[in-house]
Amino acid sequence: MPLPASAYPLAVSGARLLTPAGQAVNLGLGVNWGGAQQDEAVPYGLDRLPRAGIISRIADQWRMGHVRVPFAVGGVAGPDGAAKTAKAPAARLAANPDLAGLTPWQVTAQLVDDMTTGRVAAGKPPLYVILNQHLLWPGWCCTGSDGNGLAYNDRWPASAFYACWQLVARRFAGNPYVGFDLHNEPRPAVIGGAARTPTWGTNWAGPYPTDMRDVYQRATGAIRAAAGPAVKHLVFCEGLGYATNLRQAAASPVTGGNVVYSAHDYPWFHTGAGAAPAAHAAALDANWGYLARDGHAPVWVGEFGANTDADSAAFRSGWLPSFLAYYRSRPLAGACWWELAATAVLGTEPVTGTVRMRPGGREGFGLMAGQDWRGSQVDALAVLAPISRP
């Protein structure tokens, strides 16, 4: 359930998140509200329902405490770092006409305001929102062929990545209910005609640098400079290998204060003998869980999910109960389900131009249900309920 406004701003101490009063808390269960990373750079569902109703369902009905909002650099700024000025497609805002005339980034920023300060102003506990830089240019992700595995590519310089984060940080400089997830799922990308594989602690040098620790370090510094001293926002740093590998983070940590590490977990990461609960837990401990277990740093699971079209029995066996058992057995900072949406919007894979999602199609992992978004995936929500409390 949402933490009260008095719990913020959160601060990191060892592997814990602390309130200003020094109480250890976690973010509980959250959900990814995607769409702003896709082709049109607008969050899902604003053409289906008034956003106030969606927000209330997340916070008040489902009792979730936080929302991760993916976005693309190209939905905020261009390769030169200048803010985009083109308006969001009106059709994508049909159920929220007050947003008409705004840019895609202004739409996303208003949605974040509504979930955070808007709820506080209405006497409700805020949802904590974690803004996630999901891609450089808008589209569908994630594969090794989409060119978005590092903080730059042949089309987007690293300077645009840092400039975008400074623009975002300035917009939410005084908002204690917002955190920043710096880069989604580091993975190989073909840049300059060759595959470049993300590394950790190798230094940002040469014409094609790959050190993600250095990227996080620089981005954190840029955010701190842009946001100022009023709020030291949490920054979330994802592991290598599609956010599965933080094995080097304890020995070579990201510094700058209020650093939280982020991991993702899905059933296809654990196949064959590795899918058994004991093997699953051992792999998570070795790859990233040790950071929280041994007191090095907080770990938040920014994405986990499964097909919500499955029947209730499928949610009570296999990967999902194994993951939830692991979550409950470790001092993790929270976990965020992928995805909220019931229906898809246009998603074209960058570089290849392959259309991966078509408007109106099923979003197979979504917790909403129906073309009108008025239903809920009750089987999945019932299984997730035990971790909804911080």
N, C-alpha and C positions, 0 to 999 in steps of 0.2 A: 504494500500500500504506500501511497506517497508519504514522504517525510514532511514534517511541519516546516514552515518557513524559518522557524527558529533554529533548525538544524544546519542552516547554511550561513556563510560559505563553508564548505567542507575542506578539510585539510588532511594531508597524508602524514602518518606517523608510523614508521616501520611498514608493516603489511596491513595497516588499518586505515579506515577513513574515520575522521573525528569531527564532531560538531564543535562549534565555538566553546561549548561548555566542557569539552573533552570526552564526550560520550562516543564510544565506538559504534558505528552504524554500517549498514550496507545499503545498496540501492534496490535490493530485492529483484523482482521480476519486471522486465520492461519489454518493449516491442519496437521494432524498426518501422518507422513511417517513411517508406521510400517514395520514389517518383522524381524528386528534384535532381537525381543523378541521371535520369533518363533523357531521351532526345529533346523533349520540350522543357525540361528543367523545372517542372511544377510538381509539387507533392501530390500523391495519389488521393482520389476521393473527393476533391473539392468540387468536382462536377456532379457528385452523387448526393452528398449530404452537407448541410451546414456544418462547418468545422467545430462549432461548440458542441454539437451532439457527438461527434467522433471523439473529441477530447474527453467529454464526460464519460463515455463508455470505457475508454482506456483507464481513466483514473478512478471513477466512482463505481462503475459496474464491475469491471474486471479487477479492480484493486491493484493496478500496476503502479510502480513508483517512478519510472523513467521512460524516456523515448529517445531512441537514436534516430537522427535525421540525416541520411546520406545526401550529399550534394556533389556536383561536379564543378571544378574550377571554371569551366567554360560557361556555366550557368550564372556565374558571379562576375567574372572578368575575362578579358581577352588575353592572348599570349603576351601582350605588352603590359599586363597588370592593371589596365584601366577598367573601371566598372562598366558592365554592360548597361545599355539604356533601352533596348528593345522591349516592348511590352509582352507580357505573358499571353498565350492564346486564350481568348475570351471563353471559348468552349470548355476549356479545362477548369474554369472557375464558375460554371453555370449555377451551382448551388450556393455560391458565396459572392454575389454580385458586388459587394462592397470592395472586393479586391481587384475589380476590373480597372485596367489602366496602370497597374503596377508592373514592374519588371519581375521575372521569375525569382530573383534573389529577394526582392522586396516582399513578394508573397511568402517565401519561406521564412524570412525574418519576422513577418507579422504572425505567422503560425507559431513560431517559437515564443514570441511575446505573449500570445494567447495562452500557451501552455504553462508559462512561467509567471511573469509579473501580473498577467491578466487574472489568473486564478487567485493570486495573493490579494489583489485589489478587490476581488469578489468574496473574500473571506474563506477561501478554500486553500488547502495545501498545494504547493506548486508541484507539477511534474518536473523532474530534473531532465534537461534536454542535453544530449551529447551530439553536437554537430560533427559529421564525419565526412572528410574529403574522400569521396568514393572513387572518382576518376578525374582525369585532367579534362578531357572533352566529354560532353554528355553522351550517354548511350548505355548499352547493356554491358554488364561485366559478370563474371570475371574468368578470363582464360589467359594462357600464355601468348595468345595471338592478338590481344586487344591493345597492346602497346602502353598499358597503364600501370605496369608493375612497379615503376620507380617514380620519383618526384619530377621527372622530366621525360621527354621523348623527342623525336625528330620534329614535332610540330610545336611542342610546348617547352620553353626553357624553364629551368628550376626557379629562375627569378619570378616567374608568374605564380608558381606554387607558393612562394613565401609572401609575395605581394597580396595574393588572395587571402592568406591566413591573417595578414595584418588588417585587411579590410574587414574581415569577419570579426576579428578581435576588437577593433574599434567600435563596431556596431553593438557589441554586447559587453563593452568595457565595464559597466557598472552593474551587470546582472549576475548575481551570485549563483543562479540556478542553471547556468550553462557551462558545459565542458567541451573540450575540443579533441576529437579523435583524428589524429594527424594524417594518416594515410592508410587506405584500405588494402588489406591483403597483399603485402609485398610479394612479388613473384617475377619470374623471368619476363623480359620484354626485349623485342628486337629493336635496337637503336643503332643508327649508324651502320646498318647492314650486318650486325652480328647480335647474338643473344647476350644480354647482360643480366646476370643473376644477382639479386640483392645479397648483400653481406652485412656483417655486424662487427663494428670496431676495426675496420680496415683503413680508415681515413678517407676523406672526401678529396680525392686527388685524381689527376689525369683528365683526359677529354671525356671519359665516360665513367664517372664515379658511381659506386654502388653501395656505399656504406649507409645503411638505414639508421644506425645509431646517430651518425653525424647529422642526417636529415632531421631527425627528431630533436636533436640538440639545437640546431639552427632555427627550426620552426618554433620551438619553445621560447628561445630568445627573442624572435621576431614578435611573437604573441605578447610576451611580457612587456616589450618596448611599446607596442601599440596600445595595449589595454591599460597600461599605467598601474599604479600601486593599490588602487582601491580594492580590487578583488584579484586574488591570485588563483585564477581558474585552474581546475584540474586539466591536465593534458594526458591523453591516452595514446600509448605507443604499441602498435601491433607487431606481432612476431613475424619472422620470415616464413616462407613456404605457405602462403595463403593464411597467415596469422596462426600458424600451428607451432612455431619453433621460437622459443625464447630461452634456449639453453645457455646462451652467452650473456644474458641480461644481468645476472647477479655479479659476474666477474667484471663486466664492462657496462655499468648502468648509464642510463640517461640521467643527467643532472639538471638542476634548475628548480627543484622543489615541486611538490604536488604532482609528481609523475605516477601514473597508474599504467600498468601494462595490460594489454588486451589480447585475448585469444579467441579463436573461432572453433566450433566443433560441430561436425555433421556426420551422419552415418557412413558416408562414403570415405571418410578418413580412417575408418576402422572396418576392415574386411577380414574374412577367414578367421583364423585363430585370434587375431587382434581384436575381434568384436566381442569376445567373452568379457564379462564385467571386470574380472581381475586384470586381464591384459589391457582393457580399455583404461582403467584407473592408473595402471602402471605407466602407460604411455603418456597420459595427461600429466601425471606427476613429473615425469622426466622432461617433458617438453616445456611446461609452463607452470604447473601446479605447485612445484617446489618453491617458487617465489613467495607465494602466500603461506604455504605450509611451514616454511623455515624462517618466516619473518623478514624476508628481504624487501618486499614491496607488495602493494595491492595488485590483484589480478581481477579484471572484469571480463566476462565473456560477452563480447560485442555482437556475436551472431551464434545462434544455434537454432535448429529447426528441422522439421520433417513434414511430409505431405499430409495436409489436413483433410484430404479426400479419403484417407484411410478410416476404417471402422474403429470403434472404441477398443477392440481387442488389440489392434496393432499398436496402440499407444501404451499398452500395458505390458509389452514384452519387447525385447531387443534393445536397440540403441538408446531410445529416449529414457526409459526407466533406469538404465545403466548410467547415463549422463546425470540424471537428476539425483541418483544416489550418490554419485561422486560430488556433485555440487553441495549437497547437504553435509557431506563428510569433511569438507575443506572450508577454511575461512575466506571464501571468495567475496568480491565486492559487489556482485550482482550478475545477472545474466539477461540478455536481451534477445527475444525471439525474432527470427526472420520468417515472417513479414506480417504487416497489418493488412495489406490490400486484399480485396476479394477479386478484383479484376485487374488485368494488365493494361499498360499503356505502351506506346511505341518504344521499342528498345532495339537499336541498331548497334551491332558490335563495332567499336572504333577500329580503324585500319582496314578490316576485311569488308566492311559494309554489309555484313550479313544481318538480316532482320531476325532477331531472336525472340522478340515478343511483339504481339500484334494487339492493337486496341480492342478492348472488350473481351479478350481471352481470359481463361482461368488463371489466377495466381495460385498455384497449387499449395503454397505454404501459408496462405493468408488466414488470419484469425477472424476476419470479417467473412460474411457469407452472402451470396446472392448478387445479382447484377446491380441491385439497388443498395447494397451494403447494409441492409437492415438486419441481417441475421448474424449469428455468432457461431463459431465452431466449438460447440459445447463439449464435445469429447476431449479435444485438445486442451481446452481451458480448464476442465475438471482435473486433468492430470497435472497441469502446471500450477494449480492453485496453491499447493503446499509451499511453494517457494516465492509466493507473492508478497510475503511479509518480510521486511528488512530484519 
